[in-house]
């Protein structure tokens, strides 16, 4: 009997128009055998949470390069809790200053992957932390 595939939703919230890094991560996650959905650019927090709920995602990953990571993550966290998605693994990556990483972890984003993180580390983190 085969093991259930971990479902991941990777999203690009806000007005950030750069998604090369997100696409690299998507391909690495697919290569690792995960079931991955990518939302594409310029998604609202509401659209991301709706997509995560509909996909029954185990992992909600955000890629943010715009500098608006704290406000976007706060809003997405609020919406995820309203939808009952508080038990999912929340991760975020992108241009995230070191001073903001602990704030994001306190918000519930267990995995924080700044620009330059290795995709193998992201894959391992997901495998180790999905319940």
C-alpha positions in Angstrom: 0.0 0.0 0.0 1.5 3.4 -1.0 1.8 6.2 1.5 -0.5 9.3 1.1 1.1 12.1 -0.8 1.6 15.3 1.1 -0.5 18.1 -0.5 1.1 21.6 -0.7 -0.3 24.9 -1.8 2.4 27.4 -2.8 1.2 31.0 -3.2 2.5 34.4 -4.2 0.5 37.0 -2.1 0.4 40.7 -2.8 1.7 42.7 -5.6 5.1 40.9 -6.0 5.6 40.2 -9.7 8.7 37.9 -9.3 8.1 34.2 -9.2 11.2 32.5 -10.6 12.2 31.3 -7.1 8.7 30.1 -6.3 8.7 28.0 -9.5 12.1 26.5 -8.6 10.6 25.5 -5.2 7.5 24.1 -6.9 9.6 21.9 -9.2 11.8 20.7 -6.3 8.7 19.8 -4.3 7.2 17.9 -7.3 10.5 16.1 -7.9 10.4 15.1 -4.2 7.0 13.4 -4.8 4.7 15.9 -3.2 1.3 16.9 -4.7 1.8 20.6 -5.4 -0.6 23.4 -6.5 0.9 26.8 -7.4 -1.5 29.8 -7.3 0.6 32.1 -9.6 1.3 35.7 -9.0 -0.6 38.5 -7.2 -3.0 36.5 -5.0 -5.1 38.0 -2.3 -4.9 36.5 1.2 -8.6 35.5 0.8 -7.9 33.7 -2.5 -5.0 31.9 -1.0 -6.9 30.7 2.1 -9.8 29.6 -0.1 -7.5 27.7 -2.4 -5.8 26.0 0.6 -9.2 24.9 2.0 -10.4 23.6 -1.4 -7.2 21.7 -2.0 -7.3 20.2 1.5 -3.6 21.2 1.6 -1.4 19.8 4.4 1.1 22.6 3.8 0.5 26.3 2.9 3.6 27.9 1.6 4.0 31.6 0.8 6.7 33.2 -1.4 7.1 36.9 -0.6 9.7 39.2 -2.1 7.9 42.5 -1.8 8.8 43.3 1.8 5.2 43.1 2.9 5.7 39.7 4.5 4.6 40.7 8.1 1.3 42.3 7.1 0.5 39.6 4.5 1.3 36.8 6.9 -0.7 38.3 9.7 -3.7 38.6 7.5 -3.3 35.1 6.0 -2.9 33.6 9.5 -6.1 35.3 10.6 -8.0 33.9 7.7 -6.5 30.5 8.0 -7.6 30.3 11.7 -11.1 31.5 10.7 -11.3 28.6 8.2 -10.0 26.1 10.7 -6.7 25.6 9.0 -4.7 26.3 12.1 -3.4 22.7 12.2 -1.7 22.9 8.8 2.0 23.4 8.4 2.5 27.1 7.4 5.8 28.0 5.8 7.1 31.2 4.2 10.1 32.1 2.1 11.6 35.1 0.3 13.3 38.3 1.2 12.8 38.1 4.9 15.2 40.1 7.2 16.6 38.1 10.1 14.8 40.4 12.6 11.4 39.3 11.1 12.0 35.6 11.2 11.2 35.1 14.9 8.0 37.3 14.5 6.9 35.0 11.6 7.5 31.9 13.7 5.5 33.5 16.6 2.7 34.0 14.1 2.7 30.2 13.5 4.9 30.0 10.4 7.0 27.1 11.5 9.3 27.1 8.5 10.9 30.4 7.5 13.2 30.1 4.5 15.0 33.3 3.5 16.2 33.9 -0.1 19.1 31.5 -0.8 17.7 28.6 1.2 18.3 25.2 -0.3 15.3 23.3 -1.8 16.6 20.1 -0.1 16.2 21.8 3.3 12.6 22.8 2.4 11.8 19.3 1.3 13.3 17.8 4.5 11.5 20.3 6.7 8.1 19.4 5.2 8.7 15.7 5.5 9.7 16.1 9.1 6.9 18.4 10.1 3.7 17.3 8.3 1.4 15.4 10.7 
